[in-house]
Amino acid sequence: LPDVALRVRPALAAALTTMAHGRAAGTLDRSQVAGYGDAAPTHPWSVVVGHDGVFKVALLTLFDLPLERFWMWSMDLCGISVIEFRAGRPVLRAHNVTDHLAAHDAATAPATPAIRPEGAL
């Protein structure tokens, strides 16, 4: 974990510094969701994709918690967490959300076999 923290913390600090200066890695000159014509957001934002261990260390860093608290966060595969910054302070708005996977689960679930009376073929 200390090795992970040595890599995560500088990258997190750089991303936060970039956003604090009103810049983001993506473009803000158009809608971020193709086909939706919504106005582009006026605040900097970012999407970060990575492994759960990286995100746990990032959360610990943001909330000024020691690495010993690493296991306090649960992270499901493809879970989404949303952190908003208010007056420079992180606010955990959502954590480990997996509702977006429900349609995929339903589409790939095996069909449930019909229950037949005992002795029926």
N, C-alpha and C positions, 0 to 999 in steps of 0.2 A: 504493500500500500504506500509506503513512503516513496518508492520509485514512481508509482503512478502519480502521486501528488506532485512530484518534481516536474512532471511533464504537463499535467493538467492545469496547475495553478498559473503558470505564466501565460498559457494560451487563453485561459479564462480572463485573466487581467487584460490581455491585449484586446480581446473581443469587447469587453465592457468599456474599455477606454475608447475604442472606435465608436461604439454606440453612444457613449456620453458626449462625443463631439458631433452628434447628429448624423453620423454616417453609418451605413450598414453594408454588409458584404453584397447583398442583393441590390436590385434596382428599385427605386421608389417612384419611377416616372410613369408607371402604368399599374393596372390592377394586378395583384399577385396571383389571382386565380383566373386562368384563361377562360374567356367566354362570359365573364360576369360583369364587365363594364363598371364595376364599382370604382370609386376614386381611390387612388393609391393612398396608403396610410401616410400620415404626416409625421409620425414618430418612427425612430429607428427600431428595427426588430430583426430577429435572426432565427433561423431554424438550425438546430444542431443535431446531428445523427451520430450515435456512437454506442459503445458497449455500456452495460449497466454499471460496471465498476467505475468507469470514467464519470458517469453522471452522479453516482453516489459521492465521489470525491468532490465534484463540482458543487453539489448541494451542501456538503459539509463545509466547504470553503465559503460559499455565499452566506451561510448562516452561522459562520464562525464557531463551528463545532469541531472537536478533535477527531482524528482518524479512528480513534477507538469506538466512535459511534457509527462506524461504517455499516453495520448490520441493522441499524434502525430503519433503513429505507428498503422497501420492497420494490422490485422492478420486474414487471412481466415483459416477455418478448413483445416488441412493438408497442409498448406502453408510451403514452405521451404525458409529459409534464409541462406545465406552463408557469413561467416565473415572470412576474411583472416588477418593474422597478418604480417605486414611488419615492420621490425626494431622495433618490440615490440608495434606497433600501430595498432589498428583495422581498417580494411577497409571493408565496407559493399559492397560485390561483387554482391549479389542478395538478394532481399527481397520479401517475400510473393509470391513466385513462385508457381503456381498451374497448370502449363501445364501438369504435370504428371497425373492429374485427368481427362483429356479430354477423354481418351479411356473408362474410367469407366463411365463417364457421358453419352457417346454415347451408351454404351452397356445397360444401365439401363433406358434410356429415353423411355417414353411411345410412342407407334407408333402414328404418326399424322394421324387422320382420313381423308379419302379422302373427298374433297369438292364436294358435289353433287349439281346439278342444283335445284333451288327451285321447290318444289313439287315432286321431285324424292324420291323414297323409298329406 
